[in-house]
Every structure is written in structure tokens, then in C-alpha cells.
């Protein structure tokens, strides 16, 4: 009888874990938080040795057309003086069920693994000679998604994990790679943008 209870408990836990993974969804409005003109820095791990870090200035113009985010990317090489436009635009959309992120340039859709939101409120008062002369309040929110897909990176079969975090004035995009047959992810690229 104990064996049956243990087996049923294990099956139930496994089923709950699988079911929980399937339920992670990101709302369509997440793309709206990425909309706008952004400037920042890109730091990436060089493909030649998977060690050397390169940093450059970057800009992105994100617009939404028919529930799709259109990204136009601009960059300045570390030793360059001119802003250059990338040769292509990326298109991103979220599947109707909210469980997948589809981005041009990738063969397979990303499976959404996590979606979180955080809200915070701040207030302040200015007091002079015991008299309140000014008070202010502000609220901010942060959204974050973590997603994964399988894809070649540096001509090697890999798991790609992307984390995107947005606030009203910041956007961070981190791409991590784990080559098949290895145990750890490393950071391939990090974008840090402000509006």
C-alpha cells in the first residue's frame, strides 16, 4: 500500500510540474512595453573564442504593426565613428495562447518559461521649518520574461535562453547559450537600453 501511495504521489507531482510549465503565458501587451526609441550598450561574447567581451553603442526603434513588434537596429562599432543601420528588421509576435515567442532570425519559437511583474510605489515630502511644502508620489512597474529554444549558436547545437526585463524607461535583453553536452549557460549578449 505504501508503494502505491508513493508512486501516486510521484505521478501527481510530475503531472503538476508539467501542467505548471504549460501554464506560463505572457500577455500580448508585453510587446507594448518594448515599443519606442531606445539607446544603450550591447556587450557580447566574441564568437571566435567564446571569451572576449566586446561593447558597442546601440539604438533600436520598436514599432507595433498588427500585433507584431518591428525592430530596426542601429549600432556603432567599438572603433567606429558613425551610426550604422542593420541590413534587416526583426519581427516579433506572441502566439495567440501566450505560450510562445516567435522572432524572425530563429528557426524555432521560444517557449515561455517565466513571466513576472513587479509594481512599486514611492512617495516623498519636502518639509521646511516644520511645514510640508511639497509632496510627490510615483509608481513604477517591471515586467520580465524568460524563454528558451533550441538553435545552433556558433555552429553548435545549443539551448538558447533569453531574458527580457522592461520598465517605463529601461529595457534589458540578455541572451544566454548552453552548448549541447555542456552543463552551464554563458552570456552571449546583453543589451541595456534607456528611453
C-alpha positions as a Python dict, from the first residue, in 0.01 Angstrom:
ca = {
    (1, 'X'): (0, 0, 0),
    (2, 'X'): (288, 240, 82),
    (3, 'X'): (441, 173, -261),
    (4, 'X'): (114, 265, -433),
    (5, 'X'): (83, 588, -235),
    (6, 'X'): (445, 683, -311),
    (7, 'X'): (401, 607, -681),
    (8, 'X'): (75, 804, -696),
    (9, 'X'): (239, 1096, -516),
    (10, 'X'): (532, 1094, -762),
    (11, 'X'): (296, 1079, -1062),
    (12, 'X'): (86, 1362, -918),
    (13, 'X'): (394, 1580, -856),
    (14, 'X'): (527, 1509, -1205),
    (15, 'X'): (188, 1589, -1358),
    (16, 'X'): (162, 1912, -1155),
    (17, 'X'): (511, 2021, -1266),
    (18, 'X'): (438, 1953, -1633),
    (19, 'X'): (100, 2126, -1608),
    (20, 'X'): (258, 2427, -1436),
    (21, 'X'): (516, 2459, -1714),
    (22, 'X'): (241, 2460, -1978),
    (23, 'X'): (50, 2737, -1799),
    (24, 'X'): (322, 3004, -1823),
    (25, 'X'): (188, 3273, -2054),
    (26, 'X'): (288, 3625, -2145),
    (27, 'X'): (19, 3881, -2230),
    (28, 'X'): (11, 4039, -2576),
    (29, 'X'): (63, 4379, -2409),
    (30, 'X'): (421, 4283, -2317),
    (31, 'X'): (529, 4395, -2665),
    (32, 'X'): (387, 4741, -2590),
    (33, 'X'): (640, 4780, -2308),
    (34, 'X'): (917, 4739, -2569),
    (35, 'X'): (775, 4999, -2808),
    (36, 'X'): (959, 5326, -2869),
    (37, 'X'): (1306, 5461, -2941),
    (38, 'X'): (1581, 5323, -2717),
    (39, 'X'): (1955, 5386, -2685),
    (40, 'X'): (2211, 5189, -2492),
    (41, 'X'): (2500, 4946, -2492),
    (42, 'X'): (2549, 4597, -2628),
    (43, 'X'): (2808, 4371, -2470),
    (44, 'X'): (2862, 4040, -2644),
    (45, 'X'): (3091, 3741, -2618),
    (46, 'X'): (3300, 3711, -2934),
    (47, 'X'): (3223, 3406, -3148),
    (48, 'X'): (3591, 3340, -3226),
    (49, 'X'): (3691, 3237, -2875),
    (50, 'X'): (3367, 3246, -2668),
    (51, 'X'): (3560, 3455, -2410),
    (52, 'X'): (3642, 3804, -2535),
    (53, 'X'): (3383, 4070, -2443),
    (54, 'X'): (3305, 4346, -2694),
    (55, 'X'): (3093, 4654, -2608),
    (56, 'X'): (2936, 4899, -2852),
    (57, 'X'): (2674, 5174, -2864),
    (58, 'X'): (2334, 5062, -2995),
    (59, 'X'): (1993, 5210, -3074),
    (60, 'X'): (1666, 5039, -3157),
    (61, 'X'): (1338, 5172, -3292),
    (62, 'X'): (1048, 4944, -3199),
    (63, 'X'): (705, 4991, -3352),
    (64, 'X'): (394, 4774, -3333),
    (65, 'X'): (208, 4688, -3652),
    (66, 'X'): (-79, 4435, -3646),
    (67, 'X'): (20, 4298, -3301),
    (68, 'X'): (379, 4245, -3420),
    (69, 'X'): (684, 4430, -3291),
    (70, 'X'): (907, 4556, -3572),
    (71, 'X'): (1266, 4621, -3456),
    (72, 'X'): (1504, 4842, -3653),
    (73, 'X'): (1853, 4815, -3505),
    (74, 'X'): (2139, 5068, -3528),
    (75, 'X'): (2494, 5031, -3396),
    (76, 'X'): (2836, 5191, -3382),
    (77, 'X'): (3138, 4961, -3395),
    (78, 'X'): (3372, 4999, -3094),
    (79, 'X'): (3637, 5165, -3313),
    (80, 'X'): (3390, 5343, -3545),
    (81, 'X'): (3260, 5697, -3552),
    (82, 'X'): (2937, 5658, -3747),
    (83, 'X'): (2599, 5514, -3657),
    (84, 'X'): (2509, 5229, -3892),
    (85, 'X'): (2170, 5078, -3969),
    (86, 'X'): (2139, 4700, -3967),
    (87, 'X'): (2052, 4547, -4303),
    (88, 'X'): (1733, 4382, -4182),
    (89, 'X'): (1444, 4435, -3945),
    (90, 'X'): (1334, 4178, -3688),
    (91, 'X'): (970, 4091, -3640),
    (92, 'X'): (841, 3953, -3310),
    (93, 'X'): (499, 3835, -3203),
    (94, 'X'): (346, 3636, -2921),
    (95, 'X'): (137, 3330, -3007),
    (96, 'X'): (-239, 3363, -2955),
    (97, 'X'): (-226, 3134, -2650),
    (98, 'X'): (57, 3343, -2500),
    (99, 'X'): (290, 3045, -2454),
    (100, 'X'): (536, 3110, -2738),
    (101, 'X'): (751, 3400, -2859),
    (102, 'X'): (816, 3396, -3233),
    (103, 'X'): (1109, 3603, -3361),
    (104, 'X'): (1247, 3631, -3713),
    (105, 'X'): (1600, 3500, -3737),
    (106, 'X'): (1523, 3194, -3523),
    (107, 'X'): (1401, 2867, -3675),
    (108, 'X'): (1202, 2757, -3371),
    (109, 'X'): (968, 2956, -3145),
    (110, 'X'): (1076, 3030, -2790),
    (111, 'X'): (880, 2857, -2513),
    (112, 'X'): (790, 3100, -2235),
    (113, 'X'): (936, 2964, -1909),
    (114, 'X'): (862, 3252, -1669),
    (115, 'X'): (660, 3572, -1668),
    (116, 'X'): (676, 3808, -1370),
    (117, 'X'): (554, 4155, -1287),
    (118, 'X'): (658, 4382, -1002),
    (119, 'X'): (496, 4708, -900),
    (120, 'X'): (634, 4963, -657),
    (121, 'X'): (517, 5296, -525),
    (122, 'X'): (730, 5576, -386),
    (123, 'X'): (632, 5895, -211),
    (124, 'X'): (832, 6184, -73),
    (125, 'X'): (770, 6501, 124),
    (126, 'X'): (971, 6819, 149),
    (127, 'X'): (944, 6984, 490),
    (128, 'X'): (1093, 7323, 574),
    (129, 'X'): (1071, 7467, 925),
    (130, 'X'): (821, 7200, 1020),
    (131, 'X'): (584, 7284, 733),
    (132, 'X'): (518, 7045, 445),
    (133, 'X'): (576, 7244, 128),
    (134, 'X'): (586, 6969, -130),
    (135, 'X'): (482, 6608, -166),
    (136, 'X'): (505, 6372, -458),
    (137, 'X'): (421, 6014, -538),
    (138, 'X'): (520, 5787, -822),
    (139, 'X'): (457, 5431, -925),
    (140, 'X'): (667, 5205, -1140),
    (141, 'X'): (628, 4858, -1276),
    (142, 'X'): (864, 4599, -1412),
    (143, 'X'): (784, 4305, -1639),
    (144, 'X'): (1016, 4017, -1712),
    (145, 'X'): (1001, 3707, -1930),
    (146, 'X'): (1239, 3414, -1957),
    (147, 'X'): (1215, 3194, -2264),
    (148, 'X'): (1410, 2910, -2427),
    (149, 'X'): (1451, 2741, -2761),
    (150, 'X'): (1691, 2501, -2930),
    (151, 'X'): (1904, 2654, -3203),
    (152, 'X'): (2258, 2648, -3339),
    (153, 'X'): (2491, 2904, -3184),
    (154, 'X'): (2841, 2938, -3325),
    (155, 'X'): (2762, 2633, -3544),
    (156, 'X'): (2693, 2418, -3235),
    (157, 'X'): (2361, 2268, -3125),
    (158, 'X'): (2252, 2472, -2825),
    (159, 'X'): (1981, 2576, -2585),
    (160, 'X'): (1921, 2950, -2611),
    (161, 'X'): (1770, 3131, -2313),
    (162, 'X'): (1659, 3494, -2344),
    (163, 'X'): (1551, 3714, -2054),
    (164, 'X'): (1379, 4046, -2128),
    (165, 'X'): (1305, 4294, -1850),
    (166, 'X'): (1123, 4622, -1914),
    (167, 'X'): (1025, 4922, -1706),
    (168, 'X'): (882, 5253, -1822),
    (169, 'X'): (1230, 5385, -1908),
    (170, 'X'): (1460, 5081, -1930),
    (171, 'X'): (1483, 4760, -2130),
    (172, 'X'): (1738, 4483, -2072),
    (173, 'X'): (1776, 4183, -2301),
    (174, 'X'): (2012, 3901, -2204),
    (175, 'X'): (2087, 3605, -2432),
    (176, 'X'): (2246, 3300, -2271),
    (177, 'X'): (2375, 2991, -2450),
    (178, 'X'): (2438, 2636, -2336),
    (179, 'X'): (2606, 2413, -2592),
    (180, 'X'): (2468, 2058, -2608),
    (181, 'X'): (2687, 1828, -2399),
    (182, 'X'): (2784, 2105, -2156),
    (183, 'X'): (2635, 2186, -1816),
    (184, 'X'): (2639, 2566, -1794),
    (185, 'X'): (2495, 2866, -1974),
    (186, 'X'): (2720, 3160, -2064),
    (187, 'X'): (2611, 3511, -2161),
    (188, 'X'): (2633, 3558, -2538),
    (189, 'X'): (2494, 3912, -2540),
    (190, 'X'): (2341, 4175, -2312),
    (191, 'X'): (2156, 4486, -2428),
    (192, 'X'): (2098, 4767, -2177),
    (193, 'X'): (1864, 5035, -2314),
    (194, 'X'): (1711, 5357, -2182),
    (195, 'X'): (1446, 5580, -2340),
}
